[in-house]
Amino acid sequence: MDNKEAIVRDELETNKTNKTNQKIKKTETTKINKTAEAEFKAGQRLFEHWFLSDYLQAERSIKDVD
């Protein structure tokens, strides 16, 4: 009987450890995704700023020629 109890205890501990590891992985994945999303948005804003600045400068140049 003691052997069966030990096996059950080990299985419960293993399940608990696996669930904890899954939660940790999910949390890490969420952090990575949020970081990647923030970096993408920052890059997108930088590109938009660069594009608009370049566009406005070109527009001014055209007005100067006219």
PDB file of N, CA, C and O in Angstrom:
ATOM      1  N   MET A   1       0.812  -1.188   0.000  1.00  0.00           N
ATOM      2  CA  MET A   1       0.000   0.000   0.000  1.00  0.00           C
ATOM      3  C   MET A   1       0.864   1.264   0.000  1.00  0.00           C
ATOM      4  O   MET A   1       0.524   2.247  -0.658  1.00  0.00           O
ATOM      5  N   ASP A   2       1.961   1.242   0.722  1.00  0.00           N
ATOM      6  CA  ASP A   2       2.842   2.405   0.781  1.00  0.00           C
ATOM      7  C   ASP A   2       3.418   2.738  -0.586  1.00  0.00           C
ATOM      8  O   ASP A   2       3.586   3.908  -0.931  1.00  0.00           O
ATOM      9  N   ASN A   3       3.719   1.708  -1.359  1.00  0.00           N
ATOM     10  CA  ASN A   3       4.287   1.910  -2.688  1.00  0.00           C
ATOM     11  C   ASN A   3       3.275   2.608  -3.603  1.00  0.00           C
ATOM     12  O   ASN A   3       3.641   3.511  -4.356  1.00  0.00           O
ATOM     13  N   LYS A   4       2.009   2.194  -3.539  1.00  0.00           N
ATOM     14  CA  LYS A   4       0.968   2.818  -4.353  1.00  0.00           C
ATOM     15  C   LYS A   4       0.759   4.267  -3.935  1.00  0.00           C
ATOM     16  O   LYS A   4       0.574   5.137  -4.785  1.00  0.00           O
ATOM     17  N   GLU A   5       0.788   4.527  -2.650  1.00  0.00           N
ATOM     18  CA  GLU A   5       0.635   5.899  -2.155  1.00  0.00           C
ATOM     19  C   GLU A   5       1.783   6.772  -2.634  1.00  0.00           C
ATOM     20  O   GLU A   5       1.579   7.929  -3.001  1.00  0.00           O
ATOM     21  N   ALA A   6       2.979   6.225  -2.629  1.00  0.00           N
ATOM     22  CA  ALA A   6       4.147   6.973  -3.095  1.00  0.00           C
ATOM     23  C   ALA A   6       4.021   7.281  -4.583  1.00  0.00           C
ATOM     24  O   ALA A   6       4.353   8.380  -5.025  1.00  0.00           O
ATOM     25  N   ILE A   7       3.542   6.311  -5.348  1.00  0.00           N
ATOM     26  CA  ILE A   7       3.359   6.519  -6.790  1.00  0.00           C
ATOM     27  C   ILE A   7       2.316   7.607  -7.040  1.00  0.00           C
ATOM     28  O   ILE A   7       2.516   8.483  -7.881  1.00  0.00           O
ATOM     29  N   VAL A   8       1.218   7.549  -6.317  1.00  0.00           N
ATOM     30  CA  VAL A   8       0.162   8.556  -6.469  1.00  0.00           C
ATOM     31  C   VAL A   8       0.687   9.935  -6.086  1.00  0.00           C
ATOM     32  O   VAL A   8       0.429  10.916  -6.784  1.00  0.00           O
ATOM     33  N   ARG A   9       1.423  10.013  -4.982  1.00  0.00           N
ATOM     34  CA  ARG A   9       2.011  11.285  -4.554  1.00  0.00           C
ATOM     35  C   ARG A   9       2.960  11.826  -5.617  1.00  0.00           C
ATOM     36  O   ARG A   9       2.941  13.019  -5.919  1.00  0.00           O
ATOM     37  N   ASP A  10       3.787  10.956  -6.183  1.00  0.00           N
ATOM     38  CA  ASP A  10       4.720  11.372  -7.235  1.00  0.00           C
ATOM     39  C   ASP A  10       3.969  11.891  -8.461  1.00  0.00           C
ATOM     40  O   ASP A  10       4.350  12.901  -9.052  1.00  0.00           O
ATOM     41  N   GLU A  11       2.900  11.191  -8.835  1.00  0.00           N
ATOM     42  CA  GLU A  11       2.115  11.624  -9.992  1.00  0.00           C
ATOM     43  C   GLU A  11       1.457  12.974  -9.740  1.00  0.00           C
ATOM     44  O   GLU A  11       1.431  13.829 -10.624  1.00  0.00           O
ATOM     45  N   LEU A  12       0.930  13.165  -8.547  1.00  0.00           N
ATOM     46  CA  LEU A  12       0.318  14.448  -8.206  1.00  0.00           C
ATOM     47  C   LEU A  12       1.349  15.574  -8.229  1.00  0.00           C
ATOM     48  O   LEU A  12       1.081  16.668  -8.728  1.00  0.00           O
ATOM     49  N   GLU A  13       2.515  15.295  -7.691  1.00  0.00           N
ATOM     50  CA  GLU A  13       3.590  16.297  -7.686  1.00  0.00           C
ATOM     51  C   GLU A  13       4.037  16.611  -9.110  1.00  0.00           C
ATOM     52  O   GLU A  13       4.284  17.768  -9.450  1.00  0.00           O
ATOM     53  N   THR A  14       4.139  15.574  -9.936  1.00  0.00           N
ATOM     54  CA  THR A  14       4.526  15.774 -11.336  1.00  0.00           C
ATOM     55  C   THR A  14       3.483  16.619 -12.062  1.00  0.00           C
ATOM     56  O   THR A  14       3.835  17.535 -12.805  1.00  0.00           O
ATOM     57  N   ASN A  15       2.209  16.319 -11.854  1.00  0.00           N
ATOM     58  CA  ASN A  15       1.134  17.104 -12.479  1.00  0.00           C
ATOM     59  C   ASN A  15       1.182  18.558 -12.028  1.00  0.00           C
ATOM     60  O   ASN A  15       1.009  19.475 -12.831  1.00  0.00           O
ATOM     61  N   LYS A  16       1.416  18.757 -10.743  1.00  0.00           N
ATOM     62  CA  LYS A  16       1.502  20.115 -10.196  1.00  0.00           C
ATOM     63  C   LYS A  16       2.678  20.863 -10.824  1.00  0.00           C
ATOM     64  O   LYS A  16       2.556  22.028 -11.201  1.00  0.00           O
ATOM     65  N   THR A  17       3.814  20.180 -10.930  1.00  0.00           N
ATOM     66  CA  THR A  17       5.001  20.786 -11.542  1.00  0.00           C
ATOM     67  C   THR A  17       4.743  21.115 -13.005  1.00  0.00           C
ATOM     68  O   THR A  17       5.111  22.192 -13.474  1.00  0.00           O
ATOM     69  N   ASN A  18       4.114  20.197 -13.727  1.00  0.00           N
ATOM     70  CA  ASN A  18       3.811  20.434 -15.143  1.00  0.00           C
ATOM     71  C   ASN A  18       2.884  21.628 -15.326  1.00  0.00           C
ATOM     72  O   ASN A  18       3.089  22.442 -16.227  1.00  0.00           O
ATOM     73  N   LYS A  19       1.866  21.736 -14.477  1.00  0.00           N
ATOM     74  CA  LYS A  19       0.941  22.870 -14.561  1.00  0.00           C
ATOM     75  C   LYS A  19       1.665  24.181 -14.272  1.00  0.00           C
ATOM     76  O   LYS A  19       1.429  25.191 -14.935  1.00  0.00           O
ATOM     77  N   THR A  20       2.543  24.154 -13.282  1.00  0.00           N
ATOM     78  CA  THR A  20       3.319  25.354 -12.952  1.00  0.00           C
ATOM     79  C   THR A  20       4.207  25.747 -14.123  1.00  0.00           C
ATOM     80  O   THR A  20       4.286  26.922 -14.480  1.00  0.00           O
ATOM     81  N   ASN A  21       4.873  24.768 -14.720  1.00  0.00           N
ATOM     82  CA  ASN A  21       5.737  25.048 -15.870  1.00  0.00           C
ATOM     83  C   ASN A  21       4.940  25.592 -17.048  1.00  0.00           C
ATOM     84  O   ASN A  21       5.411  26.486 -17.751  1.00  0.00           O
ATOM     85  N   GLN A  22       3.740  25.065 -17.271  1.00  0.00           N
ATOM     86  CA  GLN A  22       2.893  25.564 -18.354  1.00  0.00           C
ATOM     87  C   GLN A  22       2.499  27.018 -18.106  1.00  0.00           C
ATOM     88  O   GLN A  22       2.479  27.824 -19.037  1.00  0.00           O
ATOM     89  N   LYS A  23       2.188  27.354 -16.857  1.00  0.00           N
ATOM     90  CA  LYS A  23       1.832  28.736 -16.520  1.00  0.00           C
ATOM     91  C   LYS A  23       3.023  29.666 -16.746  1.00  0.00           C
ATOM     92  O   LYS A  23       2.866  30.775 -17.256  1.00  0.00           O
ATOM     93  N   ILE A  24       4.210  29.204 -16.363  1.00  0.00           N
ATOM     94  CA  ILE A  24       5.420  30.009 -16.551  1.00  0.00           C
ATOM     95  C   ILE A  24       5.665  30.243 -18.036  1.00  0.00           C
ATOM     96  O   ILE A  24       5.948  31.366 -18.452  1.00  0.00           O
ATOM     97  N   LYS A  25       5.556  29.185 -18.834  1.00  0.00           N
ATOM     98  CA  LYS A  25       5.766  29.318 -20.279  1.00  0.00           C
ATOM     99  C   LYS A  25       4.743  30.263 -20.894  1.00  0.00           C
ATOM    100  O   LYS A  25       5.087  31.080 -21.748  1.00  0.00           O
ATOM    101  N   LYS A  26       3.486  30.157 -20.464  1.00  0.00           N
ATOM    102  CA  LYS A  26       2.438  31.028 -20.992  1.00  0.00           C
ATOM    103  C   LYS A  26       2.735  32.482 -20.638  1.00  0.00           C
ATOM    104  O   LYS A  26       2.572  33.372 -21.472  1.00  0.00           O
ATOM    105  N   THR A  27       3.168  32.722 -19.407  1.00  0.00           N
ATOM    106  CA  THR A  27       3.504  34.076 -18.974  1.00  0.00           C
ATOM    107  C   THR A  27       4.676  34.623 -19.776  1.00  0.00           C
ATOM    108  O   THR A  27       4.652  35.777 -20.205  1.00  0.00           O
ATOM    109  N   GLU A  28       5.704  33.798 -19.980  1.00  0.00           N
ATOM    110  CA  GLU A  28       6.870  34.228 -20.753  1.00  0.00           C
ATOM    111  C   GLU A  28       6.482  34.529 -22.192  1.00  0.00           C
ATOM    112  O   GLU A  28       6.940  35.518 -22.765  1.00  0.00           O
ATOM    113  N   THR A  29       5.642  33.684 -22.781  1.00  0.00           N
ATOM    114  CA  THR A  29       5.192  33.901 -24.154  1.00  0.00           C
ATOM    115  C   THR A  29       4.397  35.195 -24.256  1.00  0.00           C
ATOM    116  O   THR A  29       4.561  35.955 -25.210  1.00  0.00           O
ATOM    117  N   THR A  30       3.546  35.443 -23.287  1.00  0.00           N
ATOM    118  CA  THR A  30       2.755  36.673 -23.276  1.00  0.00           C
ATOM    119  C   THR A  30       3.668  37.890 -23.193  1.00  0.00           C
ATOM    120  O   THR A  30       3.455  38.874 -23.900  1.00  0.00           O
ATOM    121  N   LYS A  31       4.683  37.829 -22.335  1.00  0.00           N
ATOM    122  CA  LYS A  31       5.629  38.947 -22.208  1.00  0.00           C
ATOM    123  C   LYS A  31       6.372  39.175 -23.517  1.00  0.00           C
ATOM    124  O   LYS A  31       6.542  40.315 -23.947  1.00  0.00           O
ATOM    125  N   ILE A  32       6.812  38.098 -24.148  1.00  0.00           N
ATOM    126  CA  ILE A  32       7.534  38.206 -25.420  1.00  0.00           C
ATOM    127  C   ILE A  32       6.629  38.818 -26.482  1.00  0.00           C
ATOM    128  O   ILE A  32       7.054  39.703 -27.225  1.00  0.00           O
ATOM    129  N   ASN A  33       5.388  38.354 -26.558  1.00  0.00           N
ATOM    130  CA  ASN A  33       4.449  38.881 -27.549  1.00  0.00           C
ATOM    131  C   ASN A  33       4.163  40.360 -27.321  1.00  0.00           C
ATOM    132  O   ASN A  33       4.099  41.136 -28.274  1.00  0.00           O
ATOM    133  N   LYS A  34       3.992  40.752 -26.059  1.00  0.00           N
ATOM    134  CA  LYS A  34       3.727  42.163 -25.759  1.00  0.00           C
ATOM    135  C   LYS A  34       4.933  43.027 -26.106  1.00  0.00           C
ATOM    136  O   LYS A  34       4.780  44.137 -26.614  1.00  0.00           O
ATOM    137  N   THR A  35       6.132  42.518 -25.831  1.00  0.00           N
ATOM    138  CA  THR A  35       7.347  43.256 -26.170  1.00  0.00           C
ATOM    139  C   THR A  35       7.477  43.401 -27.676  1.00  0.00           C
ATOM    140  O   THR A  35       7.783  44.484 -28.174  1.00  0.00           O
ATOM    141  N   ALA A  36       7.247  42.320 -28.399  1.00  0.00           N
ATOM    142  CA  ALA A  36       7.340  42.361 -29.861  1.00  0.00           C
ATOM    143  C   ALA A  36       6.308  43.326 -30.438  1.00  0.00           C
ATOM    144  O   ALA A  36       6.602  44.068 -31.375  1.00  0.00           O
ATOM    145  N   GLU A  37       5.112  43.316 -29.884  1.00  0.00           N
ATOM    146  CA  GLU A  37       4.061  44.212 -30.355  1.00  0.00           C
ATOM    147  C   GLU A  37       4.445  45.670 -30.100  1.00  0.00           C
ATOM    148  O   GLU A  37       4.239  46.526 -30.961  1.00  0.00           O
ATOM    149  N   ALA A  38       4.996  45.952 -28.934  1.00  0.00           N
ATOM    150  CA  ALA A  38       5.417  47.318 -28.603  1.00  0.00           C
ATOM    151  C   ALA A  38       6.547  47.772 -29.519  1.00  0.00           C
ATOM    152  O   ALA A  38       6.554  48.914 -29.979  1.00  0.00           O
ATOM    153  N   GLU A  39       7.506  46.881 -29.787  1.00  0.00           N
ATOM    154  CA  GLU A  39       8.609  47.224 -30.684  1.00  0.00           C
ATOM    155  C   GLU A  39       8.101  47.469 -32.100  1.00  0.00           C
ATOM    156  O   GLU A  39       8.564  48.388 -32.776  1.00  0.00           O
ATOM    157  N   PHE A  40       7.159  46.660 -32.548  1.00  0.00           N
ATOM    158  CA  PHE A  40       6.586  46.843 -33.881  1.00  0.00           C
ATOM    159  C   PHE A  40       5.885  48.189 -33.985  1.00  0.00           C
ATOM    160  O   PHE A  40       6.065  48.915 -34.963  1.00  0.00           O
ATOM    161  N   LYS A  41       5.081  48.521 -32.971  1.00  0.00           N
ATOM    162  CA  LYS A  41       4.356  49.791 -32.991  1.00  0.00           C
ATOM    163  C   LYS A  41       5.316  50.976 -32.970  1.00  0.00           C
ATOM    164  O   LYS A  41       5.085  51.981 -33.644  1.00  0.00           O
ATOM    165  N   ALA A  42       6.388  50.857 -32.200  1.00  0.00           N
ATOM    166  CA  ALA A  42       7.383  51.933 -32.156  1.00  0.00           C
ATOM    167  C   ALA A  42       8.041  52.091 -33.521  1.00  0.00           C
ATOM    168  O   ALA A  42       8.238  53.211 -33.991  1.00  0.00           O
ATOM    169  N   GLY A  43       8.376  50.988 -34.150  1.00  0.00           N
ATOM    170  CA  GLY A  43       8.965  51.026 -35.489  1.00  0.00           C
ATOM    171  C   GLY A  43       7.999  51.603 -36.500  1.00  0.00           C
ATOM    172  O   GLY A  43       8.394  52.354 -37.392  1.00  0.00           O
ATOM    173  N   GLN A  44       6.747  51.256 -36.363  1.00  0.00           N
ATOM    174  CA  GLN A  44       5.721  51.764 -37.271  1.00  0.00           C
ATOM    175  C   GLN A  44       5.583  53.280 -37.117  1.00  0.00           C
ATOM    176  O   GLN A  44       5.487  54.002 -38.109  1.00  0.00           O
ATOM    177  N   ARG A  45       5.574  53.756 -35.875  1.00  0.00           N
ATOM    178  CA  ARG A  45       5.489  55.208 -35.643  1.00  0.00           C
ATOM    179  C   ARG A  45       6.709  55.925 -36.208  1.00  0.00           C
ATOM    180  O   ARG A  45       6.591  57.001 -36.793  1.00  0.00           O
ATOM    181  N   LEU A  46       7.878  55.322 -36.029  1.00  0.00           N
ATOM    182  CA  LEU A  46       9.101  55.920 -36.561  1.00  0.00           C
ATOM    183  C   LEU A  46       9.034  56.004 -38.080  1.00  0.00           C
ATOM    184  O   LEU A  46       9.386  57.028 -38.666  1.00  0.00           O
ATOM    185  N   PHE A  47       8.582  54.924 -38.718  1.00  0.00           N
ATOM    186  CA  PHE A  47       8.459  54.922 -40.173  1.00  0.00           C
ATOM    187  C   PHE A  47       7.465  55.978 -40.632  1.00  0.00           C
ATOM    188  O   PHE A  47       7.733  56.718 -41.578  1.00  0.00           O
ATOM    189  N   GLU A  48       6.304  56.051 -39.954  1.00  0.00           N
ATOM    190  CA  GLU A  48       5.299  57.046 -40.327  1.00  0.00           C
ATOM    191  C   GLU A  48       5.856  58.456 -40.184  1.00  0.00           C
ATOM    192  O   GLU A  48       5.618  59.306 -41.041  1.00  0.00           O
ATOM    193  N   HIS A  49       6.584  58.707 -39.122  1.00  0.00           N
ATOM    194  CA  HIS A  49       7.191  60.026 -38.915  1.00  0.00           C
ATOM    195  C   HIS A  49       8.184  60.332 -40.033  1.00  0.00           C
ATOM    196  O   HIS A  49       8.179  61.425 -40.600  1.00  0.00           O
ATOM    197  N   TRP A  50       9.035  59.353 -40.341  1.00  0.00           N
ATOM    198  CA  TRP A  50      10.029  59.535 -41.398  1.00  0.00           C
ATOM    199  C   TRP A  50       9.339  59.772 -42.739  1.00  0.00           C
ATOM    200  O   TRP A  50       9.716  60.676 -43.484  1.00  0.00           O
ATOM    201  N   PHE A  51       8.328  58.958 -43.044  1.00  0.00           N
ATOM    202  CA  PHE A  51       7.628  59.070 -44.315  1.00  0.00           C
ATOM    203  C   PHE A  51       6.940  60.423 -44.438  1.00  0.00           C
ATOM    204  O   PHE A  51       7.047  61.084 -45.471  1.00  0.00           O
ATOM    205  N   LEU A  52       6.230  60.840 -43.383  1.00  0.00           N
ATOM    206  CA  LEU A  52       5.528  62.118 -43.432  1.00  0.00           C
ATOM    207  C   LEU A  52       6.502  63.285 -43.531  1.00  0.00           C
ATOM    208  O   LEU A  52       6.241  64.249 -44.250  1.00  0.00           O
ATOM    209  N   SER A  53       7.615  63.209 -42.819  1.00  0.00           N
ATOM    210  CA  SER A  53       8.620  64.270 -42.896  1.00  0.00           C
ATOM    211  C   SER A  53       9.160  64.377 -44.310  1.00  0.00           C
ATOM    212  O   SER A  53       9.295  65.475 -44.850  1.00  0.00           O
ATOM    213  N   ASP A  54       9.469  63.235 -44.908  1.00  0.00           N
ATOM    214  CA  ASP A  54       9.993  63.199 -46.276  1.00  0.00           C
ATOM    215  C   ASP A  54       8.943  63.726 -47.253  1.00  0.00           C
ATOM    216  O   ASP A  54       9.268  64.480 -48.170  1.00  0.00           O
ATOM    217  N   TYR A  55       7.700  63.332 -47.060  1.00  0.00           N
ATOM    218  CA  TYR A  55       6.603  63.762 -47.933  1.00  0.00           C
ATOM    219  C   TYR A  55       6.409  65.274 -47.839  1.00  0.00           C
ATOM    220  O   TYR A  55       6.278  65.955 -48.856  1.00  0.00           O
ATOM    221  N   LEU A  56       6.390  65.789 -46.614  1.00  0.00           N
ATOM    222  CA  LEU A  56       6.196  67.230 -46.438  1.00  0.00           C
ATOM    223  C   LEU A  56       7.364  68.026 -47.010  1.00  0.00           C
ATOM    224  O   LEU A  56       7.174  69.101 -47.579  1.00  0.00           O
ATOM    225  N   GLN A  57       8.566  67.491 -46.856  1.00  0.00           N
ATOM    226  CA  GLN A  57       9.738  68.164 -47.421  1.00  0.00           C
ATOM    227  C   GLN A  57       9.634  68.189 -48.946  1.00  0.00           C
ATOM    228  O   GLN A  57       9.952  69.204 -49.567  1.00  0.00           O
ATOM    229  N   ALA A  58       9.202  67.108 -49.545  1.00  0.00           N
ATOM    230  CA  ALA A  58       9.037  67.056 -51.000  1.00  0.00           C
ATOM    231  C   ALA A  58       7.952  68.031 -51.437  1.00  0.00           C
ATOM    232  O   ALA A  58       8.088  68.689 -52.469  1.00  0.00           O
ATOM    233  N   GLU A  59       6.892  68.128 -50.670  1.00  0.00           N
ATOM    234  CA  GLU A  59       5.809  69.056 -50.989  1.00  0.00           C
ATOM    235  C   GLU A  59       6.308  70.505 -50.946  1.00  0.00           C
ATOM    236  O   GLU A  59       5.959  71.316 -51.804  1.00  0.00           O
ATOM    237  N   ARG A  60       7.123  70.817 -49.944  1.00  0.00           N
ATOM    238  CA  ARG A  60       7.691  72.170 -49.839  1.00  0.00           C
ATOM    239  C   ARG A  60       8.606  72.457 -51.022  1.00  0.00           C
ATOM    240  O   ARG A  60       8.608  73.563 -51.561  1.00  0.00           O
ATOM    241  N   SER A  61       9.379  71.459 -51.418  1.00  0.00           N
ATOM    242  CA  SER A  61      10.286  71.640 -52.555  1.00  0.00           C
ATOM    243  C   SER A  61       9.500  71.928 -53.823  1.00  0.00           C
ATOM    244  O   SER A  61       9.904  72.765 -54.630  1.00  0.00           O
ATOM    245  N   ILE A  62       8.382  71.241 -54.004  1.00  0.00           N
ATOM    246  CA  ILE A  62       7.550  71.470 -55.188  1.00  0.00           C
ATOM    247  C   ILE A  62       6.985  72.884 -55.154  1.00  0.00           C
ATOM    248  O   ILE A  62       6.950  73.560 -56.183  1.00  0.00           O
ATOM    249  N   LYS A  63       6.541  73.339 -53.985  1.00  0.00           N
ATOM    250  CA  LYS A  63       5.999  74.696 -53.864  1.00  0.00           C
ATOM    251  C   LYS A  63       7.078  75.738 -54.141  1.00  0.00           C
ATOM    252  O   LYS A  63       6.798  76.778 -54.735  1.00  0.00           O
ATOM    253  N   ASP A  64       8.319  75.461 -53.710  1.00  0.00           N
ATOM    254  CA  ASP A  64       9.424  76.387 -53.947  1.00  0.00           C
ATOM    255  C   ASP A  64       9.714  76.512 -55.433  1.00  0.00           C
ATOM    256  O   ASP A  64      10.065  77.594 -55.902  1.00  0.00           O
ATOM    257  N   VAL A  65       9.574  75.429 -56.178  1.00  0.00           N
ATOM    258  CA  VAL A  65       9.837  75.441 -57.618  1.00  0.00           C
ATOM    259  C   VAL A  65       8.744  76.216 -58.335  1.00  0.00           C
ATOM    260  O   VAL A  65       9.019  76.949 -59.286  1.00  0.00           O
ATOM    261  N   ASP A  66       7.505  76.058 -57.884  1.00  0.00           N
ATOM    262  CA  ASP A  66       6.379  76.773 -58.517  1.00  0.00           C
ATOM    263  C   ASP A  66       6.563  78.240 -58.258  1.00  0.00           C
ATOM    264  O   ASP A  66       5.743  79.051 -58.690  1.00  0.00           O
TER     265      ASP A  66
END
